[in-house]
């Protein structure tokens, strides 16, 4: 009876902690994704917001992962930001976004003066893709907490273009599957022979 009461109290305490932490805002957040046709391609726009309890300092950044069909030279950031295209990363510590190393990531880094507190739109960030179809992808960011100035890393999702030119990560090629199909029966036969001996 005492053990059951202790377990019930632990569950209640855990629920209270989750409830309190769930109310806190995260770092940079993508709030709106637009797609517009542009000269045979598709211009993707991302509206990014800094929440109330966050501040933005030079060097803070966010990453949109797996932006398929990126048109070279099409990435545009507002004043005070730089843009970079990478196949892998940039990933804040202790976060594990989905990241296909064969598809471009968009990394936007802040270079302007410190913005001391949030609930502020940071502008629109653009990139053009050959694709218009959407998929859910990872979004990570690094900002600073207003209350104590500590680094805050967050992960959420946003939309990005998806196309049929890049296989999803972890899908073996047909030749690999064929070799595995040939090899498995041979392994089974070798095992049977060992048991018989």
C-alpha positions in Angstrom: 0.0 0.0 0.0 2.8 2.4 0.9 4.7 1.5 -2.3 1.6 2.2 -4.5 1.1 5.6 -2.7 4.8 6.5 -3.4 4.5 5.5 -7.1 1.3 7.6 -7.4 3.1 10.6 -5.9 6.0 10.2 -8.3 3.6 10.1 -11.3 1.8 13.2 -10.0 5.1 15.0 -9.6 6.3 14.0 -13.1 3.0 15.2 -14.6 3.4 18.6 -12.8 6.9 19.0 -14.2 5.7 18.1 -17.7 2.8 20.6 -17.4 5.1 23.4 -16.3 7.7 22.7 -18.9 5.1 22.3 -21.6 4.0 25.9 -21.0 7.4 27.4 -21.8 8.1 28.7 -25.3 10.8 27.3 -27.5 13.4 29.2 -29.5 12.9 30.4 -33.1 9.7 29.0 -34.7 8.5 28.8 -38.3 5.0 30.1 -38.3 4.1 30.2 -42.0 5.3 28.5 -45.1 4.3 29.8 -48.5 4.9 28.3 -52.0 4.6 30.5 -55.1 5.2 29.5 -58.7 8.2 31.4 -60.2 9.6 31.0 -63.7 8.9 27.2 -63.9 10.1 26.7 -60.3 8.6 27.2 -56.9 9.6 30.0 -54.4 9.3 28.8 -50.8 9.0 31.4 -48.1 9.4 30.9 -44.3 8.1 33.4 -41.7 10.1 33.0 -38.5 9.2 34.3 -35.1 11.2 34.9 -31.9 9.0 34.0 -28.9 8.5 36.3 -25.9 11.0 34.6 -23.5 13.9 34.5 -26.0 16.5 36.9 -27.2 18.5 36.8 -30.4 22.3 37.4 -30.6 24.8 37.4 -33.4 25.8 33.7 -34.1 22.3 32.3 -33.3 21.0 30.3 -36.2 18.3 28.0 -37.5 18.3 25.1 -40.0 15.7 23.8 -42.3 16.5 20.2 -43.2 16.1 18.3 -46.5 15.1 21.1 -48.9 14.8 19.0 -52.1 15.4 20.5 -55.6 17.2 23.6 -54.4 17.9 26.0 -57.3 21.5 27.3 -57.0 21.8 30.9 -55.9 18.1 31.2 -54.8 18.5 31.4 -51.0 17.6 34.8 -49.7 17.7 36.1 -46.1 16.6 39.4 -44.6 19.2 42.1 -43.6 21.2 41.0 -40.6 21.3 37.3 -41.6 23.6 35.1 -43.7 22.5 32.0 -45.6 24.4 28.8 -46.2 23.6 25.5 -47.9 25.0 22.3 -46.5 24.3 18.6 -47.1 24.5 17.7 -43.4 23.9 19.9 -40.3 24.1 22.4 -38.8 22.7 20.5 -35.8 22.5 22.0 -32.2 23.9 19.8 -29.5 21.7 17.1 -28.0 19.1 17.3 -30.8 18.5 14.6 -33.4 16.7 15.9 -36.4 15.9 13.8 -39.5 18.6 14.7 -42.0 19.1 13.0 -45.3 22.8 13.6 -46.3 21.9 13.6 -50.0 19.5 16.5 -49.7 20.4 20.2 -49.1 19.9 21.9 -45.7 19.3 25.6 -45.4 21.2 27.3 -42.5 20.4 30.9 -41.6 22.7 32.7 -39.1 22.0 36.0 -37.4 24.7 38.7 -37.7 22.8 41.7 -36.4 22.6 43.5 -33.0 21.1 41.7 -30.0 17.3 41.7 -29.9 16.6 41.6 -26.1 13.1 40.0 -26.1 10.8 38.3 -28.5 7.3 37.9 -29.7 8.7 39.4 -32.8 8.6 38.5 -36.5 12.1 38.2 -37.9 11.2 38.5 -41.5 10.8 36.1 -44.5 13.5 33.7 -45.6 13.3 32.4 -49.2 14.6 29.6 -51.3 13.5 28.3 -54.7 13.0 24.6 -55.5 12.1 22.7 -58.6 9.4 21.0 -56.6 6.1 22.3 -55.1 5.0 19.2 -53.2 5.3 19.5 -49.4 6.6 17.1 -46.8 7.2 17.6 -43.1 10.8 18.1 -42.2 12.9 19.0 -39.2 13.6 22.5 -38.1 16.2 23.3 -35.4 17.3 26.6 -33.9 19.7 28.1 -31.3 18.8 31.3 -29.4 19.3 32.7 -25.9 16.9 32.7 -23.0 16.0 36.2 -21.9 15.7 35.3 -18.2 19.3 34.0 -17.7 21.1 34.4 -21.1 21.7 30.7 -21.4 21.7 29.0 -24.8 18.4 27.4 -25.8 18.2 24.8 -28.6 14.9 23.7 -30.0 13.6 21.3 -32.6 10.2 21.3 -34.3 8.9 20.6 -37.8 8.1 22.7 -40.8 7.4 22.0 -44.5 9.9 21.6 -47.2 9.8 20.6 -50.9 9.9 16.9 -51.7 10.7 15.3 -55.1 11.4 12.0 -56.6 15.0 12.6 -57.5 16.5 11.6 -54.1 15.8 8.2 -52.4 14.8 8.5 -48.7 17.6 7.7 -46.3 18.0 4.0 -45.3 16.4 2.5 -48.4 18.7 -0.1 -49.9 19.4 -0.2 -53.6 17.7 -3.1 -55.5 21.1 -4.8 -56.1 21.7 -4.9 -52.4 18.3 -6.4 -51.7 19.0 -9.1 -54.4 22.3 -10.0 -52.9 20.7 -10.3 -49.5 17.9 -12.5 -50.9 20.6 -14.8 -52.4 22.7 -14.9 -49.3 20.1 -15.7 -46.7 19.2 -19.2 -47.9 22.9 -20.0 -48.1 23.3 -19.0 -44.4 20.4 -21.1 -43.5 21.9 -24.1 -45.3 25.3 -23.6 -43.6 23.5 -23.5 -40.2 21.6 -26.8 -40.9 24.9 -28.5 -41.8 26.5 -27.4 -38.6 23.6 -28.8 -36.5 23.8 -32.1 -38.4 27.5 -32.5 -37.7 
